[in-house]
Amino acid sequence: MSEIKNNDRREFILDMARNVGLATLGGLMWSAYVDEVTASTLVLRPPGALKEKDFLRACIKCGLCVEACPYDTLMLAAPGDNKPMGTPYFVPRDMPCYMCTDIPCVPVCPTGALDESSVSKDGVLDINTADMGVAVIDDNSCIAFWGIQCDACYRACPLLGEAIVIEYSKNERTGKHAFLKPVVVNDVCTGCGMCEKACVTEKAAIFVLPRETAEGKAGDYYIKGWDKNDEKRLENATSEITTTEISKESAIDSLNDGLEDLY
C-alpha cells in the first residue's frame, strides 16, 4: 500500500515538474514574441547586413558572426533588449565596429544575411564600403558648435578627413575666434560608431542611426541640374502635357453657391 502511495507521489511530482517546465517554456516563447513585435527599429547590424526585413528573414540566429568578432563588438539580442531576440547587433557607445580589414564576421554567415558582395570592391573585401548606418550630430550639445575646440570625433574616424570633415566659420559672438564644426559626409560614413565612442560629452553628441532613419528622401522627380550624373536621368525621361478645361461660369457659380441663403 505504501509503495502505491510512493508511486502516486512520484507521478504527482513528475507532473508538476512537467507543468512548470511547459509554463516556463511558454513564458520564454511569449517573451520572444513580444520582443519581436515591440522591437525597436533603431538597431545597428553587423557589416554587410541585408535590409532589415530581409535580414530578419535570412538570419538563423546562429551567433557565428558574434563569435568571429575579435573585439566583442557584436552581441546577440536577449529577452528584454527590445530587439528581435537572438539577432546580432552592436551599441557604438559601448563598443564600436573597429573596421577589421578582413571583416571576419561576414564570411562565416551561412545564410547570406551578411552579404559579402555588399562589402566588397572588385571582388575583394573592403570594409570602407560597409553601410551599418550613418552618424548624426546634435549641434545643440556638440561643444564644437559652442565655440569650444574639440575634434575628438574627427580624429577617431577611421576614414580621416573623408567621412567627417571640419568646417571653419567665424565666431561672431567673440569676433576673434573660429568655430571648428564637424560635418558628417553621409555618402562616405560607414556607421562604424568610433566617433560616438570617442565623443567627450556625457551623452554622445554624435551618434549612429540606421540610414533609413537618419536620412530623408527627396524623390525621383527632383533633378540636380548642377550634377552631371543626376542630370543623365533626364535622357530617358518622357514628358506629357496635360490640360484642364476651366469653365468661368462654373467657377463663378461655385463662388456664389450658398449666397441665396443670405437674402
Secondary structure, DSSP 8 states (H G I E B T S, - for coil): -HHHHHHHHHHHHHHHHHHHHHHHHHHHHHHHHHHHHH--S-----TTB--HHHHHHH-----HHHHH-TT---EE--TTSSS-TT-EE--TTTS-----TT-TTTTT-SSSSB-GGGGEETTEE-GGG--S-EEEE-TTT-GGGGT----HHHHH-SSBTTTEEEEEEEETTTSSEEEEEEEE-TTT-----HHHHH--SSS-SEEEE-HHHH-----TT---TT-HHHHGGGTT-----------HHHHHHHHHTTGGGG-
